[in-house]
Amino acid sequence: MPSLAAPTHTKSDESAPLVNKAVKQMAKHEQQHILANDGVPPHLWRIHGKLYDLSTFVKIHPGGEDYMLLGRGRDCTELFESVHVLANRDVHAILAKYEVKDAPVVEDMFEWKQGGFYDTLRTRVRANFATKD
C-alpha cells in the first residue's frame, strides 16, 4: 500500500551522524517543497484532491515518463485530465490502485462533476474525434 511518508534510508555504522544530518536536511527541504506546492510531498502526485504514489507506474505508463514526471510533487489534475481526454480505458480505475489511503483529501480548484463544463467538453471532443478517419 502506498504511504504518505517519503522513503528514508538509515545506516548503523560510524557514518550514522552524517546520514542523520543528511536525512534532517532532506526532511527540511521536503517540508519547504510541501509548503510551496499545496501540501503535495515531492514523491507523490495530487489528482482530484487525492494523493497517489505513482513512482512504480512511471516506467510502464503508456504515454511515457515525461508527463508523469511533470506532475510529480504537485497538483496535476488539469494535466491528468487533458492528457487522458481521449483515453479508451478507465484511467480512474488504474489510478485507484496507487492512492495513498492515509492522506487527507483536499478540495479541487475546478469542478469536474458529471454533466459539468469539463464533462460536456470532453464528451463533445471524444465525439468529434470518433468520427475522424
C-alpha positions in Angstrom: 0.0 0.0 0.0 1.4 3.4 -0.9 2.5 5.6 2.0 2.4 9.3 2.7 5.9 9.2 4.2 8.9 9.7 1.9 11.3 6.8 1.6 14.1 7.1 4.2 17.5 5.4 4.4 19.5 4.8 7.6 22.9 3.2 8.3 24.1 1.7 11.6 27.8 2.2 11.1 30.1 5.1 12.0 28.6 7.3 9.3 25.3 7.5 11.1 25.8 11.1 12.3 26.4 12.2 8.7 23.4 10.2 7.5 21.2 11.6 10.2 22.3 15.2 9.2 21.5 14.4 5.6 18.1 13.0 6.5 17.3 16.1 8.5 18.3 18.3 5.6 16.2 16.3 3.2 13.3 16.5 5.6 13.6 20.3 5.8 13.9 20.5 2.0 10.8 18.3 1.6 8.8 20.4 4.1 9.7 23.5 2.2 8.6 21.8 -1.0 5.3 20.7 0.5 4.5 24.2 1.8 5.3 25.7 -1.7 3.3 23.1 -3.6 -0.2 23.0 -2.0 0.8 20.3 0.5 2.0 17.8 -2.0 5.1 15.8 -1.0 7.8 15.7 -3.7 7.4 12.0 -4.3 3.6 12.0 -4.8 1.1 13.3 -7.3 -2.2 15.0 -6.3 -5.1 14.3 -8.7 -8.7 15.3 -7.9 -7.7 16.2 -4.4 -6.2 12.8 -3.6 -2.6 11.8 -3.3 -1.1 9.0 -5.3 2.3 7.2 -5.3 2.8 6.6 -9.0 6.6 6.0 -8.7 6.3 2.4 -9.7 3.9 3.3 -12.6 6.1 5.9 -14.2 8.2 3.4 -16.2 5.2 1.5 -17.5 2.9 4.4 -18.3 1.7 4.0 -21.9 2.4 7.7 -22.6 5.9 7.6 -21.3 7.7 9.1 -18.4 7.8 12.8 -19.3 4.2 13.8 -18.5 4.3 11.6 -15.4 7.3 13.4 -14.1 5.8 16.8 -14.9 3.1 16.1 -12.4 5.1 14.7 -9.6 5.2 16.8 -6.4 2.2 19.0 -7.2 -1.5 19.1 -8.0 -1.6 17.8 -11.6 -5.3 17.3 -12.0 -5.5 19.5 -15.1 -2.5 17.8 -16.7 -4.0 14.4 -15.9 -7.4 15.3 -17.4 -6.0 17.0 -20.5 -3.7 14.0 -21.3 -6.4 11.4 -20.8 -9.3 13.2 -22.6 -9.4 10.6 -25.4 -8.4 7.6 -23.3 -10.2 4.4 -24.2 -9.6 2.7 -20.8 -10.9 3.6 -17.3 -7.9 5.6 -16.2 -9.5 6.3 -12.8 -9.7 2.6 -12.0 -6.0 2.3 -12.7 -5.3 5.4 -10.7 -7.2 4.0 -7.7 -4.6 1.2 -7.3 -2.0 3.9 -6.4 -4.0 6.0 -4.0 -2.3 6.9 -0.7 -5.2 5.9 1.7 -4.0 7.8 4.8 -3.6 11.1 3.1 -6.2 13.9 3.6 -8.3 14.8 0.6 -8.4 18.5 -0.5 -11.0 20.3 -2.5 -10.3 20.7 -6.2 -9.9 24.2 -7.6 -12.2 23.4 -10.5 -15.4 21.4 -10.7 -15.1 18.0 -12.5 -18.6 16.7 -11.8 -20.6 14.6 -14.3 -22.6 16.9 -16.5 -20.4 19.9 -15.7 -18.5 22.0 -18.2 -15.4 19.7 -18.4 -17.5 16.6 -18.7 -19.6 18.2 -21.5 -16.5 19.4 -23.3 -14.8 16.0 -23.0 -17.9 14.3 -24.4 -18.0 16.6 -27.4 -14.3 16.3 -28.1 -14.5 12.5 -28.0 -17.5 12.5 -30.3 -15.7 14.8 -32.7 -12.6 12.6 -32.9 -14.6 9.4 -33.1 -15.9 10.5 -36.5 -12.5 11.2 -37.9 -10.6 8.7 -40.0 
